[in-house]
Amino acid sequence: GITRHYTFDIKLKNVTRLCQTKSILTVNGKFPGPRIVAREGDTVLVKVANHVKNNVTLHWHGVRQLRSGWADGPAYITQCPIQTGQTYVYNFTITGQRGTLFWHAHISWLRATLYGPIVILPKRGVPYPFPSPNEEVPIIFGEWWKADTETIINQALQNGGAPNISDAFTINGLPGPLYNCSAKDTFKLKVKPGKTYLLRLINAALNDELFFSIANHTLTVVSADAVYVKPFKTDTVLITPGQTTSVLLKAKPHFPNATFLMSARPYATGPGAVDNSTTAAILEYHQPSSISNPKRNIKLALLKPTLPKLNDTSFAASFSKKLRSLANAKFPANVPKKVDRRLFFTVGLGLNPCPQNQTCQGPNNTKRAASINNVSFVQPNTALLQAHFSGQSKGVYTTDFPANPLVKFNYTGTPPSDIFVNSGTKVVVLPFNTSVELVMQDTSIIGAESHPLHLHGFNFFVLGQGFGNYNSSTDPSKFNLVDPVERNTVGVPSGGWVAIRFLADNPGVWFMHCHLEVHTSWGLKMAWIVMDGKGRRQKLPPPPSDLPKC
Ligand code: C2O
């Protein structure tokens, strides 16, 4: 591979959406941010220079970061933030991945405006395992607030209330014609009849899983989280925050100058407030003039797609089950056959007592919280990876993250009366090359809800999912060990469970969290420490000299 150099200047820029202008954090003054393009095997160097008041870190979501954990980016997990006036060079090599990923800020809620696509092309001369597209187009979903990002996060954290819901969803940064005063802020994709387009869908929204569909067109899913899948056709794609899905769109052979809407709106089952509005972009046909037929050249009415209803969990479940690895000779599914470590995590909401002399917005004057196995993760003041590498874990983290829930109950039934969470900076330590099987169970505390869980540093295989409580004696027999989808973010089904398996072959400290930003803020997160192996290529190298200090 070659080395590709990027310079990312973090700076403010005035941006107008929904008829209001605000100053937002951007990379190089662009919103959404610039696209990173690399081939499998390339090394990417991104020099990030912070010209704003906020502390910043960037994360290359889904990039495996094999032995390059210092470049992963979650604040206080793998690095201290890049402070005003500082620079840091993220240096990583893309190994064994091709498809679509994205980058985003990984501190506070700054990813609201700091995000952009990562396009990983196959090695030179290597074709796609599907018909070669005529054109490739990133479609990145986001969320827009009229208020500034700080105001939103304070609402969620200080008083323990649900945060303000966003004012619009966006496609490539634009709300689209269904929002007030946004007709001119509409992304337009011009297609030619008969041609094939690879749409690289990315959900960079903060708090909403999304359904996406294009009126009168069928999509063929070919890749998820930068791993090829067995192609399948669908009218609608479900995509959670943190997931990427590449789809082929075949433009119809003969069309007059017609316009279709492609639109996205939430899938949500939880009790939280949800913006159920619809973002839309325009798909416009361009008839080459040689075959244009004036009689057929009529502008059709804007055609809108039909999307599943807000809480359509059965669509979500059946869509997820269609995703399968190619599992062929060229692209085998290397599912770990043996399991060294079995873990069971409950994921869900909970409550914290309201601090004295404060008024909180949660039920009965409590603060909303979220936890894994009843532990709400407390962000340390220094980076876990630095503490681990230098052998100075004391006072930073403890290694007693529970392997099972601290409070056992019927997870999909009535919750216990005491739903307060424990707090701590607890990690699970794994020897190098441990094969982990992890079942994640949604709890009904405060409400059954789908949680998109994202694991840094690894891809995992999704072996199975189901509704109700996971049954460890009957459910494993139904696991798919043949062609399970391999990815980095999976929705734990609302009122159900999902089972994943991964090989801990990447030494370092790896964050795992719900990719709904509000749940991450409330503590639905934890970290894994993967120890060094014996060989030289099984060890984490020392930190780069420009790694920021806390
Ligand atoms: Cu896309 Cu830890 O994040």
Residues whose N, C-alpha, C, O or C-beta is under 5 A from the ligand:
A	BS01	C2O	H61 G242
